[in-house]
Amino acid sequence: MAAPRRKPMDFARLATEATHPRAAKLDTLPPEAIVALMLAEEAKAVRAAQDRAAEIGRAARLVADRLAAGGRVVYVGAGTSGRLGTLDAVECVPTFGIPPSRLVPIIAGGPAALTRSVEGAEDNTRDAEQRMRRAAVGPADVVCGIAASGVTPFVRTALEYARFRRAATIFVTCGAIEGAAPADVVIALETGPEIIAGSTRLKAGTATKIVLNAISTTAFVLLGKTYGGLMIDVRPTNAKLWARATRMVSALCSLDDAAARRLIEKAGGRAKVALVMHHAGVSAARARELLVAKKGSLRAIVGDLPVRSPAEAL
């Protein structure tokens, strides 16, 4: 699929490039005033995300449906947007016990762009198509394109390729959408100009992080990766996570910490499996079978369990 030729972009008209009226004398302000202004602007990021709750919910359902059917989530972005997409993909793995292969981050400029600027990467449409092809994006997947300005060529090309391959698509942006929608679900956040014009690592980045958190977390709640507000599918890969898993099992099974840890160990390090073993009175193998049969929903197997206060359970 060849990327279509685009006319030159008039970047001056983008909302993310506009100058902020309250920043005209920013460099003359004392640090406390600069911080106050920045934090006031950051608060707008939350409101911008709240205004798009319906679209975020639709995106979460789309992600959950594709993952439940065996597909993947592919995050695509450049610069800050690419780093935020990568962060979301990486953090979901231990939090929700999802295999890394199911969450695919693609950043313009490749992995090196995570720690340094790769000049011109966001304009490289050929690389965007090649990266999507190498990732074997197809109908089972959902592609989440992230572009603060809304016009990043790398991201737009990736979305076009995804639609060509009949993947589901989501677009997260802080820019205005003109013409046909570039994705199945468009989340256009009205964050306005930054106090440093064009620096979308500020409130546009904050709003984007909020939206990605909401999409992925909601999707994994729908997939049974939580019970109440507990991350029962957490993989205990370090001391802190073992302690968290132990507290959860202890709280939900009324066991002391030592007994809870032994139960998790019998469950192969899986807190959710341990909970099914305890409440259903079955082996680890049978607990895993029950979870598969109930599509990962602990509540569908054990019903409503009394959950202690967050301080006790977490």
Legacy VTK file of the C-alpha trace (Angstrom):
# vtk DataFile Version 3.0
C-alpha trace
ASCII
DATASET POLYDATA
POINTS 314 float
0.000 0.000 0.000
1.582 3.290 -1.097
1.039 6.289 1.159
-0.941 9.056 -0.555
0.854 12.287 -1.410
-0.099 15.032 1.017
-0.175 18.757 0.458
2.153 20.849 2.649
0.784 21.381 6.129
0.123 24.866 7.474
1.389 24.205 10.985
0.656 27.750 12.141
-3.066 27.009 12.191
-2.773 24.063 14.578
-4.188 24.629 18.060
-1.141 22.946 19.578
1.130 25.535 17.918
-0.824 28.581 19.108
0.616 30.997 21.642
-0.997 31.121 25.058
-2.442 34.541 26.024
-1.329 34.175 29.641
2.255 33.340 28.720
3.224 36.639 27.054
5.500 37.550 29.997
6.268 34.014 31.146
10.010 34.617 31.235
9.552 37.578 33.617
7.550 35.696 36.242
8.911 34.325 39.519
9.110 30.503 39.729
6.062 30.240 41.977
3.918 32.067 39.420
5.238 29.918 36.549
4.418 26.775 38.498
0.946 28.055 39.387
0.229 28.819 35.745
1.512 25.430 34.617
-0.577 23.559 37.178
-3.696 25.522 36.268
-3.159 24.489 32.662
-2.523 20.859 33.630
-5.920 20.781 35.356
-7.486 21.453 31.950
-6.092 18.131 30.737
-8.380 16.262 33.137
-11.409 18.238 32.027
-10.554 17.651 28.370
-10.461 13.903 29.003
-13.700 13.988 31.008
-15.427 15.656 28.068
-14.580 12.619 25.914
-15.674 9.908 28.358
-18.144 8.403 25.863
-15.521 8.070 23.126
-12.969 6.689 25.601
-15.513 4.101 26.716
-16.120 3.009 23.113
-12.377 2.709 22.573
-12.031 0.567 25.708
-14.802 -1.757 24.551
-13.120 -2.062 21.153
-9.809 -2.971 22.792
-11.454 -5.482 25.122
-13.334 -7.160 22.272
-10.226 -7.534 20.106
-8.102 -8.853 22.961
-10.839 -11.287 23.994
-10.902 -12.621 20.431
-7.139 -13.210 20.454
-6.021 -9.986 18.778
-3.483 -7.368 19.811
-3.344 -3.691 20.664
-0.820 -1.806 18.521
0.172 1.647 19.792
1.613 4.044 17.207
3.083 7.483 17.878
6.016 9.830 17.429
7.984 11.714 20.074
6.087 12.183 23.329
3.026 10.436 21.897
5.100 7.397 20.939
6.733 7.258 24.363
3.347 7.455 26.094
1.998 4.642 23.930
5.046 2.523 24.707
4.694 3.270 28.414
1.078 2.134 28.416
1.955 -1.070 26.587
4.840 -1.888 28.929
2.996 -1.103 32.161
-0.069 -3.205 31.335
1.984 -6.406 31.163
2.808 -6.824 34.888
-0.298 -5.002 36.105
-2.808 -7.194 34.307
-0.808 -10.329 33.591
-1.069 -9.927 29.829
1.614 -11.456 27.565
3.881 -8.757 26.047
3.124 -10.063 22.569
-0.463 -8.820 22.890
0.594 -5.178 23.289
2.770 -3.874 20.460
4.317 -0.382 20.718
5.565 1.288 17.532
7.390 4.609 17.862
8.672 6.691 14.965
12.452 6.340 14.820
12.440 2.933 16.508
13.490 2.032 20.075
16.265 4.648 20.048
13.567 7.338 19.970
12.462 6.342 23.466
15.486 8.045 25.004
16.528 10.632 22.435
15.047 12.692 19.635
15.265 11.105 16.180
14.994 14.010 13.786
12.578 13.630 10.897
11.169 10.318 12.148
7.630 11.641 12.501
7.576 12.603 8.807
8.783 9.220 7.542
5.636 7.695 6.048
7.556 4.914 4.314
8.954 3.722 7.635
5.462 3.843 9.149
4.106 1.473 6.524
7.133 -0.811 6.783
6.869 -1.001 10.575
3.174 -1.853 10.375
3.900 -4.526 7.796
6.650 -6.032 9.953
4.242 -6.090 12.881
1.837 -8.066 10.651
-1.088 -5.835 11.561
-4.330 -7.447 10.461
-8.089 -7.804 11.036
-7.715 -9.285 14.523
-5.894 -6.218 15.859
-6.826 -2.769 17.084
-4.401 0.044 16.273
-4.286 3.081 18.572
-2.725 6.044 16.795
-1.555 8.884 19.047
-0.726 12.346 17.700
-1.037 15.507 19.786
-1.187 17.748 16.716
-3.492 15.398 14.832
-1.441 15.619 11.641
1.719 13.566 12.321
2.445 11.812 8.993
3.940 8.696 10.616
0.788 8.130 12.661
-1.663 9.038 9.920
0.030 6.628 7.516
-0.002 3.870 10.126
-3.737 4.366 10.627
-4.340 4.293 6.872
-2.410 1.055 6.626
-4.332 -0.410 9.563
-7.651 0.401 7.925
-6.410 -1.044 4.650
-5.632 -4.244 6.557
-9.119 -4.110 8.168
-7.812 -3.661 11.700
-9.957 -1.697 14.142
-8.603 1.806 14.759
-8.530 4.424 17.511
-7.087 7.927 17.196
-6.103 9.991 20.250
-5.296 13.617 19.484
-5.326 17.119 20.913
-5.863 18.637 17.473
-8.984 19.372 15.484
-10.219 16.719 13.045
-11.013 17.971 9.575
-12.633 15.887 6.875
-13.310 12.177 7.203
-12.602 10.540 10.562
-9.183 8.828 10.426
-10.257 6.010 12.758
-13.241 4.016 13.978
-13.096 5.871 17.291
-11.665 9.392 17.429
-10.844 10.950 20.809
-10.195 14.629 20.105
-9.128 16.406 23.288
-9.593 20.173 23.477
-6.548 21.100 25.536
-5.838 24.418 23.813
-2.456 26.135 23.473
0.461 25.259 25.718
2.123 27.888 27.882
5.203 27.180 25.774
3.774 27.164 22.263
4.034 23.776 20.565
5.409 21.943 23.619
2.871 19.126 23.647
4.843 17.259 26.309
2.907 19.543 28.688
-0.886 19.371 29.124
-1.448 17.639 25.775
0.873 14.895 26.994
-0.921 14.780 30.340
-4.323 14.490 28.652
-3.007 11.754 26.369
-1.631 9.779 29.326
-4.979 10.069 31.114
-6.836 8.786 28.060
-4.481 5.853 27.473
-4.732 4.919 31.160
-8.526 5.018 30.928
-8.717 2.983 27.716
-6.391 0.178 28.782
-7.529 -0.014 32.403
-11.209 -0.081 31.447
-10.528 -2.716 28.792
-8.763 -4.980 31.280
-11.517 -4.511 33.861
-13.966 -5.686 31.189
-11.687 -8.686 30.572
-11.847 -9.773 34.219
-8.358 -8.667 35.140
-9.597 -7.050 38.349
-11.919 -7.919 41.215
-13.382 -4.792 42.692
-10.436 -2.438 42.731
-7.827 -5.172 43.111
-5.354 -6.177 40.372
-5.877 -9.897 40.845
-4.004 -10.827 37.659
-0.804 -9.082 38.757
2.325 -11.139 38.087
4.475 -11.092 41.273
7.868 -10.569 39.700
9.470 -8.700 42.590
9.194 -8.369 46.358
6.661 -5.530 46.243
4.358 -7.396 43.865
4.623 -10.594 45.901
3.604 -8.605 48.971
0.672 -7.084 47.067
-0.508 -10.472 45.771
-0.170 -11.946 49.266
-2.222 -9.144 50.831
-4.965 -9.565 48.223
-5.249 -13.323 48.715
-5.036 -12.906 52.479
-7.835 -10.344 52.458
-10.142 -12.241 50.094
-9.559 -15.664 51.652
-9.254 -14.653 55.337
-5.821 -16.296 55.542
-2.709 -15.124 57.286
0.124 -13.914 55.062
2.136 -17.133 55.299
-0.815 -19.301 54.250
-1.746 -16.873 51.482
1.767 -16.966 50.062
1.858 -20.774 50.134
-1.447 -20.836 48.254
-0.120 -18.468 45.591
2.991 -20.615 45.207
0.801 -23.696 44.678
-1.061 -21.662 42.053
2.140 -21.077 40.118
2.430 -17.463 41.252
-1.068 -16.535 40.065
-3.184 -14.759 42.686
-6.399 -15.206 40.696
-5.802 -18.959 40.380
-5.098 -19.114 44.106
-8.411 -17.401 44.854
-10.345 -19.888 42.728
-8.498 -22.801 44.348
-9.463 -21.597 47.813
-13.098 -20.644 47.222
-14.003 -23.439 44.785
-11.973 -26.071 46.627
-10.167 -27.243 43.492
-6.631 -27.887 42.254
-4.578 -25.318 40.378
-5.212 -27.102 37.087
-8.974 -27.152 37.642
-8.923 -23.496 38.748
-7.276 -22.539 35.472
-9.901 -24.537 33.557
-12.698 -22.746 35.381
-11.171 -19.364 34.590
-10.950 -20.235 30.908
-14.571 -21.401 30.939
-15.703 -18.171 32.614
-13.561 -15.981 30.328
-11.268 -14.930 33.146
-13.987 -13.598 35.447
-13.281 -14.399 39.078
-16.659 -13.024 40.144
-18.442 -15.433 37.804
-16.845 -18.308 39.754
-16.775 -17.154 43.379
-19.500 -14.492 43.429
-19.298 -11.511 45.750
-16.598 -11.789 48.361
-16.205 -9.387 51.277
-13.331 -7.056 50.509
-11.559 -5.345 53.372
-10.676 -1.695 53.299
-8.136 -0.654 50.660
-5.511 -0.222 53.371
-5.964 -3.825 54.491
-6.360 -5.374 51.030
-3.579 -3.454 49.321
LINES 1 315
314 0 1 2 3 4 5 6 7 8 9 10 11 12 13 14 15 16 17 18 19 20 21 22 23 24 25 26 27 28 29 30 31 32 33 34 35 36 37 38 39 40 41 42 43 44 45 46 47 48 49 50 51 52 53 54 55 56 57 58 59 60 61 62 63 64 65 66 67 68 69 70 71 72 73 74 75 76 77 78 79 80 81 82 83 84 85 86 87 88 89 90 91 92 93 94 95 96 97 98 99 100 101 102 103 104 105 106 107 108 109 110 111 112 113 114 115 116 117 118 119 120 121 122 123 124 125 126 127 128 129 130 131 132 133 134 135 136 137 138 139 140 141 142 143 144 145 146 147 148 149 150 151 152 153 154 155 156 157 158 159 160 161 162 163 164 165 166 167 168 169 170 171 172 173 174 175 176 177 178 179 180 181 182 183 184 185 186 187 188 189 190 191 192 193 194 195 196 197 198 199 200 201 202 203 204 205 206 207 208 209 210 211 212 213 214 215 216 217 218 219 220 221 222 223 224 225 226 227 228 229 230 231 232 233 234 235 236 237 238 239 240 241 242 243 244 245 246 247 248 249 250 251 252 253 254 255 256 257 258 259 260 261 262 263 264 265 266 267 268 269 270 271 272 273 274 275 276 277 278 279 280 281 282 283 284 285 286 287 288 289 290 291 292 293 294 295 296 297 298 299 300 301 302 303 304 305 306 307 308 309 310 311 312 313
